[in-house]
């Protein structure tokens, strides 16, 4: 009878890196949001609103959570932060209300 060998998996622990955030006055990047950051902020916030989160603007006439999230960003009432990685262990934290939406809007 032939014996099957089992693969031995070597455990490698997850490498937790220490991320250093720049102070707001020492930021290196622009305050203009990229279209990818805008899309990420809208999708995260729309999911929160869809799951029962409170909309921080007057959204009585809207039923679509994506439009509600876009209106929050437009009126600077969005409660989210975006993190921009500069290097592997350096990052900038931007509040969405501090940023300008992309120019395609």
C-alpha positions in Angstrom: 0.0 0.0 0.0 1.4 3.3 -1.0 1.5 6.0 1.6 0.6 9.5 0.8 2.7 12.3 2.2 1.2 15.2 3.8 2.4 18.7 3.1 3.9 20.5 6.0 2.9 24.2 6.1 5.3 26.5 7.8 3.6 29.1 9.9 4.8 32.6 9.3 3.5 35.3 11.6 1.8 38.3 10.1 4.2 41.2 10.0 2.6 44.1 11.9 4.2 47.3 10.6 4.3 50.4 12.7 2.7 53.2 10.6 3.8 56.7 11.2 1.3 59.4 10.4 2.4 62.9 9.4 1.1 65.9 11.3 -1.6 67.8 9.3 0.8 70.8 8.9 3.6 68.5 7.5 1.5 66.8 4.8 3.1 66.2 1.4 0.2 65.5 -0.8 -2.6 67.6 -2.3 -6.0 68.1 -0.7 -7.7 67.1 -4.0 -9.3 63.7 -3.7 -8.5 61.2 -6.4 -11.4 59.6 -8.2 -10.5 56.3 -6.5 -10.6 57.9 -3.0 -13.9 59.6 -3.9 -15.4 56.3 -5.0 -14.1 54.6 -1.9 -15.6 57.2 0.4 -18.9 57.2 -1.4 -19.2 53.4 -1.3 -18.2 53.0 2.3 -20.6 55.8 3.4 -23.4 54.5 1.2 -23.0 51.1 2.8 -23.3 52.6 6.2 -26.4 54.6 5.3 -27.9 51.5 3.7 -27.3 49.5 6.9 -29.2 52.0 9.0 -26.7 54.8 9.6 -27.8 58.4 10.0 -27.5 60.7 7.1 -25.9 64.0 8.2 -27.5 66.2 5.6 -31.1 66.8 4.6 -31.8 63.8 2.4 -35.6 63.7 2.6 -36.0 63.8 -1.2 -33.4 61.1 -1.8 -33.9 57.3 -1.4 -30.6 56.1 -3.0 -27.8 55.7 -0.4 -25.2 56.5 -3.1 -26.8 59.9 -3.8 -27.1 60.5 0.0 -23.4 59.8 0.4 -22.5 62.0 -2.5 -24.6 64.8 -1.0 -22.8 64.4 2.4 -19.4 64.8 0.7 -20.7 67.8 -1.3 -21.9 69.6 1.8 -18.8 68.6 3.8 -20.8 66.6 6.4 -19.1 63.2 5.8 -17.7 61.5 9.0 -15.0 59.5 7.2 -11.2 59.7 7.2 -9.0 58.6 4.3 -5.5 57.3 4.8 -2.9 57.9 2.1 0.1 55.6 2.2 3.2 57.6 1.3 5.8 54.8 1.9 5.5 51.4 3.5 5.4 52.8 7.0 4.5 56.5 6.5 1.0 57.7 5.9 -1.2 60.8 5.9 -4.7 60.9 7.4 -7.2 63.2 5.7 -10.7 64.0 6.9 -13.0 63.8 3.9 -14.4 67.2 4.7 -11.0 68.8 4.4 -10.6 67.5 0.8 -11.9 68.8 -2.5 -13.8 66.3 -4.6 -12.2 65.4 -8.0 -12.7 67.8 -10.9 -14.9 65.5 -12.9 -17.9 66.3 -10.8 
